[in-house]
Amino acid sequence: MEVGQISAPLHSAIRIQNLGKCYQLYAQPKDRLKQFLWRGKRQFYQELWALREINLQVMPGEVIGIVGRNGSGKSTLLQLICGTLTPTCGEIQVKGRLAALLELGAGFNPEFTGRENIWLNAAIMGLSQDEIAERIEQIIDFSEIRDFIDQPVKTYSSGMYVRLAFSVAVSVDPDILIIDEALSVGDGSFARKSFNRIMQLKDNGRTILFCSHSLFQIESLCTRVLWINQGRLMAEGDPKDVVSAYQTFLDKSVLTATEPVAAEDEAIESVSINSPVATGYVPGHARLDKVDVLVDGETSSDAVVKSSCSTVSVTVSFASDPAVPCPTVAITLHAMDGRMLTSAATWEDHVVLKRTGEGTGQTTVIFDQLPLLKGEYLVSVYLLCEKGIHLYDSVNGVSKLRVQQEGRLQGYFTVPHRWEAGNEI
């Protein structure tokens, strides 16, 4: 078994062969002592395999997405690659400098100042003293906490902590970047800046591995996707194919669940439409200002829709920093169990939004003769960056549509069709 960096030349950035990670679960503490005393002649624990028989080869410059339900082994795989966990079996070979955004700031000493923690963590990540001295001012500037950099980090807010940790992690100019869950950290302008930094690494040909519940981001960014379930690799390949297979798996899980559960690609924090509306904008950021849902010209948050007759329009108003590119808007329709039925997005329809000099704008999407069949559905709204990837703001379930229909057709929606009479006998 071999873990860590290797000096021998490799064509691949990461090579994994027959990797497995097993945990020993003891029913009670005294069983650990029994296991030690019996020296393996008897087994007093149950085995839990977090990963089994994982084989993977990642080439330089690839962007690999990892999907799977909570507890499937995604984070375990990333931690094994980083070296923070030791595999039970198998081999991991890594070529190049590696930086990880797993638990940001996990290596910080709360008694040290921010500056001292920069020196400590940058050294752990492989930078020499000269390299740290050369980059430390850039790290401090990027973190935007210069006024507090010589204070102990135990006095930092969670936002300051995250900013400093991210700034250190991306400062090492890694060959391989590993991200667990978040493509951006912090809030406001720093969230956009951190996202831009990760995209810059991607554009510079760095190898990136990240796991996420956002299937949209996975499909938008990745060149290849892995689907892990219960510690085993279920599928690997083209993002569209793997994401589609995984979404089908999630839909079947919803149907067989005893209680409705939300689809996992909706791991986005909701913003209440009834919360106080802020004024202006945050520098480098954008936000939703107002969302109006009209059914046949009438405003209602719990509207009655006539199937294939009513017209539903969603008007989205937003405020943004005029210095950043104009944001984009997406609308989704969901079943009550969380399954996404359809979506519309300005960038997919090649619609370029316009805004005032102050950065405010508005757009409306209209669904004529909405073809949904009887049932209740939710409308959600998302405000994203100009590429339609980084999420600025969202409102989940801003309106409920109660669809009524004539006739007994079953399903979620109708599709255009026609019947042809057969030849008479």
RODORO-347813 format. One line per 10 residues: number of its first residue (from 1); their letters; for each residue x negated, y, z negated of C-alpha. Coordinates in nm, 4 decimals. Each point is the difference from the previous one (the first is absolute). Example, Ala and Ser with C-alpha at 12.3 -4.5 7.8 and 13.67 -1.06 7.14 Angstrom:
BEGIN
1	as	-1.2300 -0.4500 -0.7800; -0.1370 0.3440 0.0660;
//
This chain:
BEGIN
1	mevgqisapl	0.0000 0.0000 0.0000; -0.1388 0.3388 0.1021; 0.1421 0.3421 -0.0732; -0.1354 0.3461 0.0726; -0.2004 0.1767 0.2646; -0.2311 -0.1868 0.2322; -0.2975 0.1330 0.1861; 0.0077 -0.2448 0.2891; 0.1441 0.1495 0.3195; 0.3648 -0.0785 0.0605;
11	hsairiqnlg	0.2335 0.0797 0.2838; 0.2849 0.0337 -0.2489; 0.0337 0.2593 -0.2764; 0.1768 -0.2491 -0.2287; 0.0004 -0.3778 0.0231; 0.2135 -0.2142 -0.2306; -0.0008 -0.3796 0.0030; 0.2297 -0.2309 -0.2010; 0.0492 0.2635 -0.2687; 0.1992 -0.0911 -0.3089;
21	kcyqlyaqpk	0.0714 0.1550 -0.3382; 0.1502 -0.2059 -0.2827; 0.1018 0.1178 -0.3461; 0.0292 -0.2276 -0.3019; 0.3221 0.0521 -0.1946; 0.0026 -0.1217 -0.3608; 0.3273 -0.0539 -0.1858; -0.1562 0.1035 -0.3312; -0.3373 0.1416 -0.1140; -0.1178 -0.3213 -0.1689;
31	drlkqflwrg	0.0105 -0.1778 0.3365; -0.2998 0.2065 0.1077; -0.2008 -0.1435 -0.2884; 0.1182 -0.3514 0.0844; -0.1064 0.0473 0.3600; -0.3451 0.1103 -0.1131; -0.0426 -0.2893 -0.2442; 0.1168 -0.2661 0.2443; -0.2435 0.1385 0.2607; 0.2284 -0.0653 0.2937;
41	krqfyqelwa	0.0903 -0.3600 -0.0890; 0.3576 0.1139 -0.0544; 0.1902 0.2949 0.1413; 0.1886 0.2248 -0.2408; 0.1013 0.2658 0.2517; 0.2109 0.0461 0.3088; -0.1559 0.1209 0.3219; 0.1328 0.3080 0.1754; -0.1505 0.0478 0.3443; 0.0179 0.3680 0.0908;
51	lreinlqvmp	-0.1714 -0.0725 0.3337; -0.0637 -0.3212 0.1917; -0.1927 -0.0864 0.3148; -0.0358 0.3539 0.1326; -0.2133 0.0290 0.3131; -0.0591 0.3408 0.1522; -0.2453 0.1790 0.2238; 0.0124 0.3798 0.0234; -0.1956 0.1751 0.2727; -0.1535 0.3477 -0.0409;
61	gevigivgrn	0.2505 0.2763 0.0752; 0.3093 -0.2139 -0.0544; 0.2902 0.1282 -0.2090; 0.1539 -0.2972 -0.1789; 0.3368 0.0253 -0.1726; 0.1111 -0.2488 -0.2642; 0.3687 -0.0542 -0.0765; 0.1779 -0.2227 -0.2479; 0.2349 0.0141 -0.2936; -0.1143 0.0995 -0.3472;
71	gsgkstllql	-0.2117 -0.2773 -0.1499; -0.0814 -0.1563 0.3357; -0.3772 0.0477 -0.0385; -0.0675 0.3167 0.2029; -0.1750 0.1930 -0.2768; -0.1862 -0.3126 -0.1097; -0.1459 -0.0352 0.3493; -0.1156 0.3621 0.0036; -0.1563 -0.0315 -0.3457; -0.1861 -0.3137 0.1061;
81	icgtltptcg	-0.1401 0.1814 0.3033; -0.1061 0.2914 -0.2224; -0.1683 -0.2361 -0.2448; 0.2071 0.1008 -0.3027; 0.1329 -0.3577 -0.0157; -0.1946 -0.3242 0.0371; 0.1454 -0.2629 0.2352; 0.0697 -0.3509 -0.1213; -0.1100 -0.1450 0.3321; -0.1027 0.1143 0.3433;
91	eiqvkgrlaa	-0.2378 0.2584 0.1388; 0.0159 0.3754 0.0596; -0.2581 0.1845 0.2076; 0.0040 0.3792 0.0307; -0.2266 0.2094 0.2196; -0.0300 0.3715 -0.0683; 0.0796 0.2482 -0.2746; 0.3427 -0.0568 -0.1507; 0.2290 0.2467 -0.1776; 0.3297 -0.0947 -0.1584;
101	llelgagfnp	0.3098 0.1924 -0.1017; 0.1519 -0.2602 -0.2292; 0.0535 0.1417 -0.3471; -0.1252 0.3540 0.0429; -0.2313 0.1018 -0.2798; -0.0162 -0.3472 -0.1511; -0.3748 0.0428 -0.0529; 0.0176 0.3446 -0.1591; -0.1261 0.0512 -0.3532; 0.2558 0.2237 -0.1750;
111	eftgreniwl	-0.2677 0.1477 -0.2271; -0.2156 0.1126 0.2936; 0.0610 0.3235 0.1854; 0.1249 -0.0008 0.3564; -0.3501 0.0793 0.1252; -0.1539 -0.2853 -0.2006; 0.2609 -0.2425 0.1310; -0.0821 0.1043 0.3568; -0.3643 -0.0941 -0.0565; 0.0982 -0.3276 -0.1657;
121	naaimglsqd	0.2569 -0.1176 0.2546; -0.1898 0.1128 0.3075; -0.3020 -0.1967 -0.1241; 0.2182 -0.3080 -0.0537; 0.1257 0.0351 0.3579; -0.3551 -0.0092 0.1322; -0.1111 0.3607 0.0418; -0.3537 0.0936 -0.0965; -0.0736 0.2873 -0.2380; -0.1030 0.2204 0.2926;
131	eiaerieqii	0.3190 -0.0831 0.1915; 0.2158 0.0798 -0.3027; -0.1791 0.3314 -0.0560; 0.0544 0.0862 0.3659; 0.3734 -0.0789 -0.0065; 0.1122 0.0936 -0.3503; 0.1044 0.3544 0.0900; 0.2069 -0.1308 0.2917; 0.1648 -0.2520 -0.2322; 0.0887 0.2715 -0.2509;
141	dfseirdfid	0.1349 0.2291 0.2719; 0.2105 -0.2782 0.1498; 0.1491 -0.0868 -0.3399; 0.1082 0.3632 -0.0556; -0.0708 -0.0209 -0.3756; -0.3255 0.1968 -0.0186; 0.1224 0.2031 -0.2991; 0.0285 -0.3205 -0.2047; -0.2868 -0.2060 0.1399; -0.2117 0.0375 -0.3156;
151	qpvktyssgm	0.2833 -0.1004 -0.2348; 0.0500 -0.3604 -0.1233; 0.2331 -0.1869 0.2338; 0.2113 -0.1047 -0.3002; 0.1293 0.3584 0.0075; 0.1042 -0.0276 0.3675; 0.3559 -0.0328 0.1176; 0.0847 -0.3092 0.2054; -0.0059 0.2118 0.3165; -0.3491 0.1337 -0.0720;
161	yvrlafsvav	-0.1192 -0.3513 -0.0804; 0.1268 -0.1354 0.3314; -0.1511 0.2865 0.1982; -0.3451 -0.0517 -0.1458; 0.0123 -0.3779 0.0418; 0.1062 0.0243 0.3639; -0.2642 0.2626 0.0760; -0.2750 -0.2251 -0.1338; 0.1308 -0.3083 0.1821; 0.0036 0.1605 0.3453;
171	svdpdiliid	-0.3267 0.1879 -0.0489; -0.2182 -0.3082 0.0449; 0.0712 -0.0027 0.3760; 0.0895 -0.3712 -0.0099; -0.0260 -0.2497 0.2818; 0.2997 -0.1833 -0.1490; 0.2889 0.1688 -0.1799; 0.2466 -0.2058 -0.2032; 0.3302 0.1574 -0.1038; 0.2633 -0.1513 -0.2269;
181	ealsvgdgsf	0.3457 0.1492 0.0673; -0.0574 0.3754 0.0434; -0.1226 0.1643 0.3210; 0.0034 0.3327 -0.1815; -0.0351 0.1006 -0.3643; 0.1007 0.2965 -0.2086; 0.2714 0.2370 0.1078; 0.0500 0.3075 0.2129; -0.2948 0.1142 0.2074; -0.2393 -0.2539 -0.1540;
191	arksfnrimq	0.2195 -0.2894 0.1158; -0.0267 0.1272 0.3559; -0.3749 0.0604 -0.0373; -0.0602 -0.3515 -0.1341; 0.2048 -0.1487 0.2847; -0.2020 0.2004 0.2536; -0.3230 -0.1277 -0.1548; 0.1090 -0.3619 0.0369; 0.1083 0.0638 0.3597; -0.3399 0.1582 0.0650;
201	lkdngrtilf	-0.1723 -0.3173 -0.1189; 0.2281 -0.2016 0.2283; -0.0776 0.2218 0.3003; -0.3726 -0.0321 -0.0747; 0.0210 -0.3757 0.0479; -0.0134 -0.1064 -0.3632; 0.1459 -0.3368 -0.0936; 0.3142 0.0406 -0.2105; 0.2034 -0.2557 -0.1935; 0.3144 0.1103 -0.1747;
211	cshslfqies	0.3086 -0.1620 -0.1421; 0.3308 0.1798 -0.0155; 0.3740 -0.0515 -0.0318; 0.0504 0.2658 0.2681; 0.0398 -0.2132 0.3102; 0.0299 0.3168 0.2044; -0.3499 0.1155 -0.0970; -0.1381 -0.3508 0.0479; 0.1350 -0.0205 0.3544; -0.1045 0.3574 0.0828;
221	lctrvlwinq	-0.3634 -0.0226 -0.1094; -0.1215 -0.3584 0.0140; -0.1649 -0.1940 0.2783; 0.0766 -0.3305 -0.1743; 0.2299 -0.1062 -0.2844; -0.0167 -0.2841 -0.2528; 0.3084 -0.1346 -0.1769; -0.0694 -0.1718 -0.3317; 0.2664 -0.1891 -0.1931; -0.0583 -0.1907 -0.3242;
231	grlmaegdpk	-0.3744 0.0150 0.0528; -0.0025 -0.1428 0.3519; -0.0522 0.1679 0.3356; 0.3351 -0.0314 0.1781; -0.0768 0.1956 0.3169; -0.2754 0.2068 0.1572; -0.0062 0.1986 0.3211; 0.1635 0.2880 0.1856; 0.1616 0.2500 -0.2414; 0.3367 0.0001 0.1777;
241	dvvsayqtfl	0.0277 -0.3793 -0.0048; -0.1096 -0.0477 -0.3611; 0.2065 0.2912 -0.1338; 0.3056 -0.1315 0.1837; -0.0483 -0.3491 -0.1454; -0.0511 0.1407 -0.3494; 0.3082 0.2233 0.0276; 0.2059 -0.3040 0.1032; -0.1327 -0.1818 -0.3067; 0.1034 0.2931 -0.2221;
251	dksvltatep	0.3471 0.0093 0.1540; 0.0482 -0.3710 -0.0660; -0.1178 0.0522 -0.3574; 0.2652 0.2686 -0.0460; 0.2710 -0.2309 0.1328; -0.0983 -0.2848 -0.2337; -0.0531 0.2182 -0.3090; 0.2622 -0.0164 -0.2728; -0.0142 0.3789 -0.0360; -0.0616 0.2605 0.2710;
261	vaaedeaies	-0.3572 0.1201 0.0151; -0.1519 0.2831 0.1975; -0.2123 -0.0781 0.3026; -0.3690 0.0257 -0.0824; -0.0840 0.2426 0.2764; 0.2027 0.2593 -0.1890; -0.2646 0.0474 -0.2679; 0.0486 0.3769 0.0133; 0.1012 0.1989 -0.3021; 0.3418 0.1573 0.0429;
271	vsinspvatg	0.0576 0.3721 -0.0299; 0.3399 0.0980 -0.1332; 0.1881 0.2341 0.2306; 0.1605 0.1514 -0.3093; -0.3319 0.1050 -0.1531; -0.0789 0.3735 -0.0102; -0.1233 0.1241 0.3361; -0.3435 0.1574 -0.0097; -0.0786 0.3112 0.1960; -0.2875 0.0479 0.2411;
281	yvpgharldk	-0.2577 -0.2696 0.0611; -0.3110 -0.1533 -0.1522; -0.3171 0.0760 0.2006; -0.0825 -0.2906 0.2292; 0.3358 -0.1633 -0.0678; 0.3606 -0.0153 0.1204; 0.3283 -0.0785 -0.1748; 0.3647 -0.0639 0.0761; 0.2119 0.3060 -0.0698; 0.3527 -0.1213 0.0748;
291	vdvlvdgets	0.1777 -0.2969 0.1582; 0.3570 0.0217 0.1305; 0.1899 -0.3075 0.1202; 0.3149 0.0737 0.2001; 0.2644 -0.2467 0.1170; 0.2183 0.1393 0.2781; -0.1078 0.3475 -0.1069; 0.0870 -0.0481 -0.3677; -0.2624 0.0054 -0.2766; 0.0128 -0.2835 -0.2520;
301	sdavvksscs	-0.2445 -0.2031 -0.2059; 0.2443 -0.2941 0.0044; 0.1552 0.0175 0.3455; 0.2532 -0.2232 0.1749; -0.1147 -0.0934 0.3496; 0.2148 -0.1550 0.2718; -0.1997 -0.2696 0.1748; -0.0957 0.0876 0.3602; 0.2068 0.3197 -0.0239; -0.1538 0.2396 -0.2518;
311	tvsvtvsfas	-0.2970 0.2245 0.0694; -0.2570 0.0198 -0.2794; -0.2602 0.2763 -0.0064; -0.2895 0.0466 -0.2416; -0.1505 0.3485 -0.0244; -0.3402 0.0235 -0.1676; -0.1531 0.3283 -0.1155; -0.3604 0.0163 -0.1160; -0.2686 0.2394 -0.1185; -0.3669 -0.0479 0.0821;
321	dpavpcptva	-0.3364 0.1688 -0.0123; -0.0336 0.1814 0.3362; -0.3703 -0.0880 -0.0034; 0.0682 -0.3739 0.0414; 0.1473 -0.1554 0.3163; 0.3785 -0.0052 0.0170; 0.1399 -0.3056 -0.1814; 0.2246 -0.2675 0.1477; 0.3309 -0.1431 -0.1216; 0.1385 -0.3538 -0.0195;
331	itlhamdgrm	0.3498 -0.1231 -0.0891; 0.0854 -0.3551 -0.1081; 0.3286 -0.1845 -0.0521; 0.0039 -0.2753 -0.2621; 0.2310 -0.2712 -0.1192; 0.0823 0.0226 -0.3709; -0.2458 -0.2821 -0.0784; -0.2865 0.2132 0.1323; -0.0446 -0.1548 0.3433; -0.0804 0.2590 0.2646;
341	ltsaatwedh	0.2391 -0.0317 0.2933; -0.1307 0.2679 0.2332; -0.2038 0.3173 0.0080; -0.0623 0.3099 0.2078; -0.3155 0.2120 0.0027; -0.0916 0.3215 0.1760; -0.3425 -0.1264 0.1092; 0.1464 -0.3166 0.1521; 0.2513 0.2066 0.1997; -0.2746 0.2473 0.1016;
351	vvlkrtgegt	0.1799 0.2867 -0.1733; -0.2310 0.2827 -0.1066; 0.1432 0.1946 -0.2918; -0.0190 0.3774 -0.0170; -0.0371 0.2134 -0.3103; -0.0169 0.3630 -0.1006; -0.3143 0.1923 -0.0809; 0.0681 -0.0726 -0.3681; -0.0101 -0.3751 0.0693; 0.3724 -0.0769 -0.0315;
361	gqttvifdql	0.1825 -0.2131 0.2529; 0.3128 -0.2015 0.0652; 0.1055 -0.2906 0.2184; 0.3172 -0.2030 0.0475; 0.0450 -0.3574 0.1158; 0.3434 -0.0955 0.1317; 0.1420 -0.3521 0.0154; 0.2937 0.0119 0.2416; 0.2678 -0.2647 -0.0489; -0.2026 -0.1685 -0.2738;
371	pllkgeylvs	0.0165 -0.3749 0.0777; -0.0234 -0.1247 -0.3597; 0.2619 -0.2561 -0.1018; 0.1961 0.0037 -0.3259; -0.1992 0.0321 -0.3203; -0.2016 0.2498 -0.2000; -0.3315 0.1400 0.1197; -0.2604 0.2476 -0.1255; -0.1744 0.2845 0.1833; -0.3619 0.0827 -0.0898;
381	vyllcekgih	-0.2207 0.2827 0.1254; -0.3800 0.0238 0.0235; -0.2316 0.2919 0.0720; -0.3372 -0.1117 0.1352; -0.3181 0.1429 0.1476; -0.0363 0.0802 0.3698; -0.1123 -0.3593 0.0666; 0.2987 -0.1473 -0.1803; -0.2167 -0.1897 -0.2506; -0.0669 0.2053 -0.3137;
391	lydsvngvsk	0.3167 0.0534 -0.2047; 0.0550 0.3521 -0.1332; 0.3462 -0.0382 -0.1498; 0.3037 -0.2292 0.0064; 0.3596 -0.0315 -0.1132; 0.1276 -0.3566 -0.0285; 0.3742 -0.0570 0.0095; 0.0848 0.3661 0.0594; 0.3452 -0.1017 0.1221; 0.2208 -0.3082 -0.0028;
401	lrvqqegrlq	0.1966 -0.0851 0.3134; 0.3166 -0.2046 -0.0561; 0.0820 -0.1480 0.3390; 0.3514 -0.1140 0.0849; 0.0936 -0.1877 0.3148; 0.2909 -0.1439 0.1887; -0.0201 -0.3663 0.0849; -0.1951 -0.2833 -0.1585; -0.3468 0.0198 0.1553; -0.2754 -0.1103 -0.2369;
411	gyftvphrwe	-0.3550 0.1219 -0.0460; -0.1649 0.3366 -0.0478; 0.0523 0.1694 0.3357; 0.1320 -0.0466 0.3503; -0.2219 -0.0117 0.3069; 0.0987 0.0925 0.3563; 0.1424 -0.3030 0.1768; 0.2527 -0.1105 0.2606; 0.1968 -0.3132 0.0796; 0.0383 -0.1588 0.3399;
421	agnei	0.2846 -0.2324 0.0872; -0.0980 -0.3459 0.1168; 0.1095 -0.1517 0.3310; 0.3512 -0.1371 -0.0019; 0.0260 -0.3780 0.0037;
//
